[in-house]
Amino acid sequence: MPQIRWAIVGTGYIANEFAKGMQVVDDAVLSAVVSRSTASGKTFAQKYGCEKIYTDYERMLALEEIDVVYIATPNDCHYTYILPALEKGIPVLCEKPMVDNQRQLDTVIEKAREKKVFLMEGMWTRCFPAVIEARNWIQKGKIGKPLTVHSSFDIKPDIDDWQPWKGGLGHAAGALRDVGIYSLAMAFMVFPEEPQKVYHTMKSNGEVDEAFRMLLDYGNGNAAFVGGAFNQIGNLETQITGEKGRIILGPEFWHPTTATLIYNDGTMEKYMETYPATGFQFEIMAVQECLRNGETECPRFTLDETRNIGALIEKTRKEWGIFYHSDREDNEEI
């Protein structure tokens, strides 16, 4: 497998950021683009050196020889794109949140495992060198036993940069699922076990949550304080505190350049990895390594983690009284 042939589904902001990352990975090739609009598909394809443009996704799957599909459409479209690829034995990398609810998530995971096909939720954060180094420090016991995590993804986009669907019920959106999932992934990286208790609060925009805070209680004083918001700007670093010291990831923890280890005596270790393009190249390289190794899951972010985080998100938003159209179809009692 000298080169990995990718198909990108979607031509919006994230798809562009991903394609920019592909351009600095020598063995990644954009073989096909799928868009609802021929015009936008053509513009995207020309920009990134691709000749094959489709508006019919299943036709693309049938005609093109591709090694992996990357899905970058709005949340509520993911499920209908994942299953046809898995049915054909084609690996899938899908933007987070991967699907709308646990029923859909169970279906795609079971299908991937049945077909023995690679599937990954696009938690690109786990693939950044600074995050990998932080995990190594934790595993080596450099901060001792982990005690707390503080991680919040709080942003207040300018109106020109805002994607309105992210704040709407129709696209199964909201701060918890869109930005909060990154904060939760930090908590689960440090504390893989299920929290014993969960406390939460949120502010609604009338449809979905536009800001939330959660306390994940793991017992014995161990806790993660996580959050996410579309209406405020906060501290965008993640801090992981242990018995012997603490780790700070930043300056924006979801795509960090720096991991700083500060021991309790004040001495420090620092890891810095600046990068060209958008940083999506690290996720692309991680997926390609898995495909070459014949792996069906990425060890950086496993399907069990996706399932556990998804279950917590679903339970929380239903306690808030937020139900998406797909939930109502899947749960007759609602």
Secondary structure, 3 states (H helix, E strand, C coil): CCCEEEEEECCCHHHHHHHHHHCCCCCEEEEEEECCCHHHHHHHHHHCCCCCEECCHHHHHHHCCCCEEEECCCHHHHHHHHHHHHHCCCCEEEECCCCCCHHHHHHHHHHHHHHCCCEEEECHHHHCHHHHHHHHHHHCCCCCCEEEEEEEEECCCCCCCCCHHHHCCCCCCCHHHHHHHHHHHHHHHHCCCCCCEEEEEEEECCCCEEEEEEEEEEECCEEEEEEEECCCCCCCCEEEEECCEEEEEECCCCCCCEEEEEECCCCEEEEECCCCCCCHHHHHHHHHHHHHHCCCCECCECHHHHHHHHHHHHHHHHHCCCCCHHHHHHCCCC
